[in-house]
Amino acid sequence: MASKNNSPLDDELSAEDYAIIAAALVALGDFFAFLSLVKAKETTEAETNKKKGKS
């Protein structure tokens, strides 16, 4: 008789596990999008200040 402790289904991720992983990846993506927006704003402000200084 086979042991139920080592069934293949125990080694697989559940739907909840996949949902948690997906949520973490979405949060990570949102964080990098935020950093991108901050960098874009800094670059725009630096270019604006550079143009004002040359005038």
All heavy atoms as a GROMACS GRO file, in nm:
protein
  411
    1MET      N    1   0.084  -0.118   0.000
    1MET     CA    2   0.000   0.000   0.000
    1MET      C    3   0.088   0.125   0.000
    1MET      O    4   0.181   0.138   0.078
    1MET     CB    5  -0.089  -0.003   0.124
    1MET     CG    6  -0.196   0.098   0.124
    1MET     SD    7  -0.305   0.057   0.262
    1MET     CE    8  -0.412   0.191   0.249
    2ALA      N    9   0.060   0.217  -0.088
    2ALA     CA   10   0.140   0.339  -0.102
    2ALA      C   11   0.107   0.438   0.009
    2ALA      O   12  -0.006   0.445   0.057
    2ALA     CB   13   0.114   0.402  -0.237
    3SER      N   14   0.208   0.511   0.047
    3SER     CA   15   0.190   0.612   0.151
    3SER      C   16   0.129   0.738   0.090
    3SER      O   17   0.166   0.780  -0.018
    3SER     CB   18   0.326   0.646   0.213
    3SER     OG   19   0.314   0.754   0.300
    4LYS      N   20   0.035   0.799   0.158
    4LYS     CA   21  -0.030   0.921   0.108
    4LYS      C   22   0.053   1.046   0.140
    4LYS      O   23   0.021   1.154   0.092
    4LYS     CB   24  -0.169   0.935   0.170
    4LYS     CG   25  -0.267   0.833   0.119
    4LYS     CD   26  -0.406   0.862   0.172
    4LYS     CE   27  -0.505   0.762   0.117
    4LYS     NZ   28  -0.639   0.789   0.165
    5ASN      N   29   0.158   1.032   0.218
    5ASN     CA   30   0.238   1.148   0.258
    5ASN      C   31   0.320   1.206   0.143
    5ASN      O   32   0.354   1.324   0.145
    5ASN     CB   33   0.332   1.112   0.373
    5ASN     CG   34   0.255   1.082   0.500
    5ASN    OD1   35   0.142   1.126   0.515
    5ASN    ND2   36   0.318   1.008   0.590
    6ASN      N   37   0.353   1.126   0.044
    6ASN     CA   38   0.438   1.173  -0.065
    6ASN      C   39   0.366   1.174  -0.199
    6ASN      O   40   0.425   1.146  -0.301
    6ASN     CB   41   0.563   1.084  -0.075
    6ASN     CG   42   0.653   1.099   0.046
    6ASN    OD1   43   0.655   1.205   0.108
    6ASN    ND2   44   0.725   0.994   0.080
    7SER      N   45   0.241   1.209  -0.200
    7SER     CA   46   0.168   1.211  -0.327
    7SER      C   47   0.213   1.331  -0.410
    7SER      O   48   0.255   1.433  -0.356
    7SER     CB   49   0.017   1.218  -0.300
    7SER     OG   50  -0.018   1.344  -0.250
    8PRO      N   51   0.205   1.321  -0.543
    8PRO     CA   52   0.248   1.431  -0.630
    8PRO      C   53   0.171   1.560  -0.605
    8PRO      O   54   0.224   1.669  -0.624
    8PRO     CB   55   0.219   1.378  -0.770
    8PRO     CG   56   0.206   1.232  -0.757
    8PRO     CD   57   0.162   1.204  -0.617
    9LEU      N   58   0.047   1.549  -0.561
    9LEU     CA   59  -0.031   1.671  -0.538
    9LEU      C   60   0.023   1.754  -0.422
    9LEU      O   61   0.005   1.875  -0.419
    9LEU     CB   62  -0.177   1.635  -0.513
    9LEU     CG   63  -0.253   1.574  -0.631
    9LEU    CD1   64  -0.394   1.537  -0.589
    9LEU    CD2   65  -0.255   1.671  -0.747
   10ASP      N   66   0.090   1.691  -0.328
   10ASP     CA   67   0.147   1.766  -0.215
   10ASP      C   68   0.264   1.853  -0.258
   10ASP      O   69   0.296   1.952  -0.193
   10ASP     CB   70   0.193   1.670  -0.106
   10ASP     CG   71   0.076   1.601  -0.035
   10ASP    OD1   72  -0.037   1.654  -0.045
   10ASP    OD2   73   0.099   1.496   0.027
   11ASP      N   74   0.329   1.817  -0.368
   11ASP     CA   75   0.445   1.892  -0.414
   11ASP      C   76   0.407   2.009  -0.504
   11ASP      O   77   0.491   2.091  -0.536
   11ASP     CB   78   0.539   1.799  -0.493
   11ASP     CG   79   0.599   1.692  -0.403
   11ASP    OD1   80   0.603   1.714  -0.280
   11ASP    OD2   81   0.642   1.589  -0.456
   12GLU      N   82   0.283   2.017  -0.545
   12GLU     CA   83   0.239   2.123  -0.635
   12GLU      C   84   0.189   2.243  -0.555
   12GLU      O   85   0.144   2.231  -0.442
   12GLU     CB   86   0.127   2.071  -0.724
   12GLU     CG   87   0.173   1.964  -0.822
   12GLU     CD   88   0.058   1.913  -0.909
   12GLU    OE1   89  -0.051   1.970  -0.902
   12GLU    OE2   90   0.082   1.814  -0.980
   13LEU      N   91   0.197   2.359  -0.620
   13LEU     CA   92   0.145   2.480  -0.557
   13LEU      C   93  -0.006   2.485  -0.570
   13LEU      O   94  -0.062   2.441  -0.670
   13LEU     CB   95   0.206   2.603  -0.624
   13LEU     CG   96   0.357   2.620  -0.610
   13LEU    CD1   97   0.404   2.738  -0.694
   13LEU    CD2   98   0.394   2.642  -0.465
   14SER      N   99  -0.070   2.540  -0.470
   14SER     CA  100  -0.216   2.552  -0.474
   14SER      C  101  -0.254   2.682  -0.545
   14SER      O  102  -0.170   2.767  -0.574
   14SER     CB  103  -0.272   2.554  -0.331
   14SER     OG  104  -0.235   2.674  -0.265
   15ALA      N  105  -0.382   2.698  -0.570
   15ALA     CA  106  -0.431   2.820  -0.633
   15ALA      C  107  -0.402   2.941  -0.544
   15ALA      O  108  -0.369   3.050  -0.595
   15ALA     CB  109  -0.580   2.808  -0.659
   16GLU      N  110  -0.411   2.923  -0.413
   16GLU     CA  111  -0.381   3.034  -0.322
   16GLU      C  112  -0.233   3.073  -0.329
   16GLU      O  113  -0.200   3.191  -0.323
   16GLU     CB  114  -0.418   2.995  -0.179
   16GLU     CG  115  -0.567   2.988  -0.154
   16GLU     CD  116  -0.600   2.947  -0.012
   16GLU    OE1  117  -0.510   2.899   0.061
   16GLU    OE2  118  -0.716   2.963   0.026
   17ASP      N  119  -0.146   2.973  -0.343
   17ASP     CA  120  -0.003   3.002  -0.357
   17ASP      C  121   0.024   3.084  -0.482
   17ASP      O  122   0.100   3.180  -0.480
   17ASP     CB  123   0.078   2.872  -0.360
   17ASP     CG  124   0.074   2.797  -0.229
   17ASP    OD1  125   0.056   2.861  -0.124
   17ASP    OD2  126   0.090   2.673  -0.233
   18TYR      N  127  -0.039   3.043  -0.593
   18TYR     CA  128  -0.022   3.118  -0.718
   18TYR      C  129  -0.077   3.260  -0.706
   18TYR      O  130  -0.019   3.355  -0.758
   18TYR     CB  131  -0.090   3.046  -0.834
   18TYR     CG  132  -0.012   2.927  -0.886
   18TYR    CD1  133  -0.066   2.800  -0.884
   18TYR    CD2  134   0.117   2.942  -0.936
   18TYR    CE1  135   0.005   2.690  -0.931
   18TYR    CE2  136   0.189   2.834  -0.984
   18TYR     CZ  137   0.132   2.708  -0.981
   18TYR     OH  138   0.204   2.602  -1.027
   19ALA      N  139  -0.187   3.277  -0.635
   19ALA     CA  140  -0.245   3.410  -0.616
   19ALA      C  141  -0.152   3.498  -0.534
   19ALA      O  142  -0.135   3.616  -0.565
   19ALA     CB  143  -0.381   3.398  -0.548
   20ILE      N  144  -0.089   3.442  -0.433
   20ILE     CA  145   0.005   3.519  -0.351
   20ILE      C  146   0.127   3.559  -0.434
   20ILE      O  147   0.173   3.674  -0.427
   20ILE     CB  148   0.046   3.439  -0.226
   20ILE    CG1  149  -0.072   3.427  -0.131
   20ILE    CG2  150   0.166   3.502  -0.157
   20ILE    CD1  151  -0.051   3.330  -0.017
   21ILE      N  152   0.178   3.466  -0.512
   21ILE     CA  153   0.292   3.496  -0.598
   21ILE      C  154   0.256   3.604  -0.699
   21ILE      O  155   0.333   3.698  -0.723
   21ILE     CB  156   0.342   3.368  -0.668
   21ILE    CG1  157   0.402   3.272  -0.565
   21ILE    CG2  158   0.443   3.400  -0.778
   21ILE    CD1  159   0.430   3.133  -0.617
   22ALA      N  160   0.138   3.592  -0.760
   22ALA     CA  161   0.094   3.692  -0.857
   22ALA      C  162   0.079   3.830  -0.792
   22ALA      O  163   0.120   3.931  -0.850
   22ALA     CB  164  -0.037   3.648  -0.921
   23ALA      N  165   0.023   3.834  -0.673
   23ALA     CA  166   0.006   3.962  -0.603
   23ALA      C  167   0.141   4.025  -0.571
   23ALA      O  168   0.159   4.147  -0.584
   23ALA     CB  169  -0.075   3.942  -0.475
   24ALA      N  170   0.237   3.943  -0.533
   24ALA     CA  171   0.372   3.994  -0.504
   24ALA      C  172   0.437   4.049  -0.631
   24ALA      O  173   0.501   4.155  -0.628
   24ALA     CB  174   0.458   3.883  -0.444
   25LEU      N  175   0.419   3.981  -0.742
   25LEU     CA  176   0.477   4.030  -0.868
   25LEU      C  177   0.411   4.159  -0.914
   25LEU      O  178   0.478   4.250  -0.964
   25LEU     CB  179   0.465   3.922  -0.977
   25LEU     CG  180   0.553   3.800  -0.957
   25LEU    CD1  181   0.520   3.694  -1.062
   25LEU    CD2  182   0.700   3.837  -0.963
   26VAL      N  183   0.280   4.170  -0.894
   26VAL     CA  184   0.210   4.294  -0.928
   26VAL      C  185   0.261   4.408  -0.840
   26VAL      O  186   0.286   4.519  -0.889
   26VAL     CB  187   0.057   4.276  -0.914
   26VAL    CG1  188  -0.015   4.409  -0.919
   26VAL    CG2  189   0.006   4.183  -1.023
   27ALA      N  190   0.276   4.383  -0.712
   27ALA     CA  191   0.326   4.486  -0.620
   27ALA      C  192   0.467   4.528  -0.660
   27ALA      O  193   0.500   4.648  -0.658
   27ALA     CB  194   0.323   4.436  -0.477
   28LEU      N  195   0.550   4.432  -0.697
   28LEU     CA  196   0.686   4.463  -0.740
   28LEU      C  197   0.685   4.546  -0.868
   28LEU      O  198   0.760   4.643  -0.881
   28LEU     CB  199   0.764   4.334  -0.760
   28LEU     CG  200   0.913   4.344  -0.783
   28LEU    CD1  201   0.983   4.407  -0.662
   28LEU    CD2  202   0.971   4.207  -0.812
   29GLY      N  203   0.598   4.510  -0.961
   29GLY     CA  204   0.585   4.588  -1.084
   29GLY      C  205   0.538   4.730  -1.058
   29GLY      O  206   0.589   4.825  -1.118
   30ASP      N  207   0.441   4.745  -0.968
   30ASP     CA  208   0.393   4.879  -0.933
   30ASP      C  209   0.504   4.962  -0.867
   30ASP      O  210   0.516   5.082  -0.892
   30ASP     CB  211   0.273   4.870  -0.838
   30ASP     CG  212   0.148   4.822  -0.908
   30ASP    OD1  213   0.145   4.824  -1.033
   30ASP    OD2  214   0.053   4.783  -0.836
   31PHE      N  215   0.586   4.898  -0.785
   31PHE     CA  216   0.696   4.968  -0.719
   31PHE      C  217   0.796   5.020  -0.823
   31PHE      O  218   0.839   5.135  -0.818
   31PHE     CB  219   0.765   4.876  -0.619
   31PHE     CG  220   0.885   4.937  -0.553
   31PHE    CD1  221   0.870   5.040  -0.461
   31PHE    CD2  222   1.013   4.892  -0.583
   31PHE    CE1  223   0.981   5.098  -0.400
   31PHE    CE2  224   1.123   4.950  -0.523
   31PHE     CZ  225   1.107   5.052  -0.431
   32PHE      N  226   0.830   4.935  -0.921
   32PHE     CA  227   0.924   4.979  -1.024
   32PHE      C  228   0.862   5.086  -1.115
   32PHE      O  229   0.933   5.176  -1.162
   32PHE     CB  230   0.975   4.860  -1.106
   32PHE     CG  231   1.085   4.786  -1.036
   32PHE    CD1  232   1.062   4.660  -0.984
   32PHE    CD2  233   1.211   4.841  -1.021
   32PHE    CE1  234   1.162   4.591  -0.918
   32PHE    CE2  235   1.311   4.773  -0.955
   32PHE     CZ  236   1.288   4.648  -0.904
   33ALA      N  237   0.732   5.078  -1.139
   33ALA     CA  238   0.665   5.183  -1.215
   33ALA      C  239   0.671   5.315  -1.139
   33ALA      O  240   0.696   5.421  -1.198
   33ALA     CB  241   0.520   5.144  -1.242
   34PHE      N  242   0.653   5.311  -1.008
   34PHE     CA  243   0.663   5.430  -0.925
   34PHE      C  244   0.804   5.490  -0.932
   34PHE      O  245   0.820   5.611  -0.950
   34PHE     CB  246   0.627   5.396  -0.780
   34PHE     CG  247   0.655   5.506  -0.683
   34PHE    CD1  248   0.574   5.618  -0.677
   34PHE    CD2  249   0.764   5.499  -0.597
   34PHE    CE1  250   0.600   5.720  -0.587
   34PHE    CE2  251   0.791   5.601  -0.508
   34PHE     CZ  252   0.709   5.712  -0.503
   35LEU      N  253   0.906   5.405  -0.921
   35LEU     CA  254   1.042   5.454  -0.931
   35LEU      C  255   1.070   5.516  -1.067
   35LEU      O  256   1.140   5.617  -1.078
   35LEU     CB  257   1.142   5.340  -0.904
   35LEU     CG  258   1.150   5.287  -0.762
   35LEU    CD1  259   1.252   5.174  -0.754
   35LEU    CD2  260   1.185   5.398  -0.664
   36SER      N  261   1.014   5.458  -1.171
   36SER     CA  262   1.030   5.512  -1.305
   36SER      C  263   0.967   5.651  -1.316
   36SER      O  264   1.025   5.742  -1.376
   36SER     CB  265   0.966   5.417  -1.406
   36SER     OG  266   0.971   5.473  -1.535
   37LEU      N  267   0.850   5.668  -1.258
   37LEU     CA  268   0.785   5.799  -1.260
   37LEU      C  269   0.864   5.903  -1.182
   37LEU      O  270   0.876   6.019  -1.224
   37LEU     CB  271   0.643   5.788  -1.205
   37LEU     CG  272   0.544   5.712  -1.293
   37LEU    CD1  273   0.414   5.690  -1.217
   37LEU    CD2  274   0.518   5.787  -1.422
   38VAL      N  275   0.919   5.864  -1.067
   38VAL     CA  276   1.000   5.956  -0.987
   38VAL      C  277   1.124   5.998  -1.066
   38VAL      O  278   1.159   6.116  -1.072
   38VAL     CB  279   1.040   5.892  -0.852
   38VAL    CG1  280   1.145   5.974  -0.781
   38VAL    CG2  281   0.916   5.874  -0.765
   39LYS      N  282   1.190   5.903  -1.132
   39LYS     CA  283   1.309   5.933  -1.211
   39LYS      C  284   1.274   6.024  -1.329
   39LYS      O  285   1.348   6.117  -1.360
   39LYS     CB  286   1.372   5.802  -1.260
   39LYS     CG  287   1.495   5.822  -1.343
   39LYS     CD  288   1.607   5.881  -1.262
   39LYS     CE  289   1.733   5.892  -1.346
   39LYS     NZ  290   1.841   5.958  -1.272
   40ALA      N  291   1.161   5.999  -1.394
   40ALA     CA  292   1.119   6.082  -1.506
   40ALA      C  293   1.093   6.225  -1.461
   40ALA      O  294   1.130   6.320  -1.529
   40ALA     CB  295   0.995   6.023  -1.572
   41LYS      N  296   1.031   6.239  -1.344
   41LYS     CA  297   1.004   6.374  -1.291
   41LYS      C  298   1.135   6.445  -1.259
   41LYS      O  299   1.151   6.564  -1.289
   41LYS     CB  300   0.915   6.365  -1.167
   41LYS     CG  301   0.878   6.502  -1.114
   41LYS     CD  302   0.780   6.493  -1.000
   41LYS     CE  303   0.748   6.634  -0.952
   41LYS     NZ  304   0.646   6.636  -0.849
   42GLU      N  305   1.230   6.374  -1.197
   42GLU     CA  306   1.358   6.434  -1.166
   42GLU      C  307   1.431   6.478  -1.292
   42GLU      O  308   1.489   6.587  -1.298
   42GLU     CB  309   1.446   6.336  -1.088
   42GLU     CG  310   1.402   6.310  -0.948
   42GLU     CD  311   1.485   6.203  -0.879
   42GLU    OE1  312   1.568   6.137  -0.947
   42GLU    OE2  313   1.466   6.184  -0.758
   43THR      N  314   1.426   6.396  -1.394
   43THR     CA  315   1.493   6.428  -1.521
   43THR      C  316   1.428   6.550  -1.585
   43THR      O  317   1.498   6.639  -1.634
   43THR     CB  318   1.486   6.307  -1.616
   43THR    OG1  319   1.545   6.195  -1.551
   43THR    CG2  320   1.559   6.334  -1.745
   44THR      N  321   1.296   6.554  -1.585
   44THR     CA  322   1.223   6.668  -1.643
   44THR      C  323   1.255   6.796  -1.568
   44THR      O  324   1.280   6.900  -1.630
   44THR     CB  325   1.072   6.642  -1.641
   44THR    OG1  326   1.045   6.520  -1.711
   44THR    CG2  327   0.995   6.755  -1.704
   45GLU      N  328   1.255   6.790  -1.436
   45GLU     CA  329   1.287   6.909  -1.357
   45GLU      C  330   1.431   6.954  -1.380
   45GLU      O  331   1.458   7.074  -1.388
   45GLU     CB  332   1.263   6.882  -1.209
   45GLU     CG  333   1.116   6.872  -1.172
   45GLU     CD  334   1.095   6.835  -1.025
   45GLU    OE1  335   1.194   6.803  -0.955
   45GLU    OE2  336   0.979   6.839  -0.982
   46ALA      N  337   1.523   6.860  -1.392
   46ALA     CA  338   1.663   6.896  -1.415
   46ALA      C  339   1.679   6.963  -1.552
   46ALA      O  340   1.752   7.061  -1.564
   46ALA     CB  341   1.750   6.772  -1.406
   47GLU      N  342   1.610   6.912  -1.654
   47GLU     CA  343   1.618   6.973  -1.787
   47GLU      C  344   1.555   7.111  -1.788
   47GLU      O  345   1.606   7.203  -1.852
   47GLU     CB  346   1.549   6.883  -1.890
   47GLU     CG  347   1.626   6.756  -1.920
   47GLU     CD  348   1.552   6.664  -2.014
   47GLU    OE1  349   1.439   6.697  -2.056
   47GLU    OE2  350   1.607   6.557  -2.044
   48THR      N  351   1.444   7.129  -1.716
   48THR     CA  352   1.377   7.258  -1.708
   48THR      C  353   1.468   7.360  -1.639
   48THR      O  354   1.482   7.473  -1.687
   48THR     CB  355   1.245   7.246  -1.631
   48THR    OG1  356   1.162   7.149  -1.696
   48THR    CG2  357   1.172   7.379  -1.625
   49ASN      N  358   1.531   7.321  -1.530
   49ASN     CA  359   1.621   7.410  -1.458
   49ASN      C  360   1.744   7.443  -1.541
   49ASN      O  361   1.795   7.554  -1.536
   49ASN     CB  362   1.663   7.348  -1.325
   49ASN     CG  363   1.547   7.341  -1.226
   49ASN    OD1  364   1.451   7.415  -1.238
   49ASN    ND2  365   1.557   7.252  -1.131
   50LYS      N  366   1.789   7.348  -1.619
   50LYS     CA  367   1.906   7.368  -1.705
   50LYS      C  368   1.874   7.471  -1.813
   50LYS      O  369   1.954   7.558  -1.844
   50LYS     CB  370   1.946   7.234  -1.769
   50LYS     CG  371   2.078   7.232  -1.832
   50LYS     CD  372   2.109   7.089  -1.879
   50LYS     CE  373   2.249   7.076  -1.930
   50LYS     NZ  374   2.277   6.941  -1.979
   51LYS      N  375   1.753   7.462  -1.872
   51LYS     CA  376   1.712   7.557  -1.976
   51LYS      C  377   1.693   7.695  -1.918
   51LYS      O  378   1.725   7.796  -1.980
   51LYS     CB  379   1.583   7.509  -2.041
   51LYS     CG  380   1.602   7.390  -2.132
   51LYS     CD  381   1.471   7.348  -2.195
   51LYS     CE  382   1.489   7.224  -2.280
   51LYS     NZ  383   1.362   7.178  -2.339
   52LYS      N  384   1.639   7.704  -1.797
   52LYS     CA  385   1.618   7.835  -1.734
   52LYS      C  386   1.751   7.900  -1.700
   52LYS      O  387   1.765   8.022  -1.709
   52LYS     CB  388   1.535   7.819  -1.606
   52LYS     CG  389   1.390   7.793  -1.631
   52LYS     CD  390   1.313   7.785  -1.500
   52LYS     CE  391   1.166   7.758  -1.525
   52LYS     NZ  392   1.090   7.744  -1.399
   53GLY      N  393   1.850   7.823  -1.665
   53GLY     CA  394   1.980   7.878  -1.630
   53GLY      C  395   2.056   7.931  -1.749
   53GLY      O  396   2.133   8.026  -1.739
   54LYS      N  397   2.032   7.875  -1.867
   54LYS     CA  398   2.102   7.920  -1.989
   54LYS      C  399   2.040   8.045  -2.047
   54LYS      O  400   2.104   8.119  -2.120
   54LYS     CB  401   2.098   7.809  -2.095
   54LYS     CG  402   2.190   7.695  -2.065
   54LYS     CD  403   2.191   7.596  -2.179
   54LYS     CE  404   2.291   7.485  -2.154
   54LYS     NZ  405   2.295   7.388  -2.264
   55SER      N  406   1.912   8.074  -2.020
   55SER     CA  407   1.843   8.188  -2.081
   55SER      C  408   1.896   8.320  -2.036
   55SER      O  409   1.948   8.343  -1.935
   55SER     CB  410   1.694   8.182  -2.049
   55SER     OG  411   1.639   8.066  -2.106
   0.00000   0.00000   0.00000
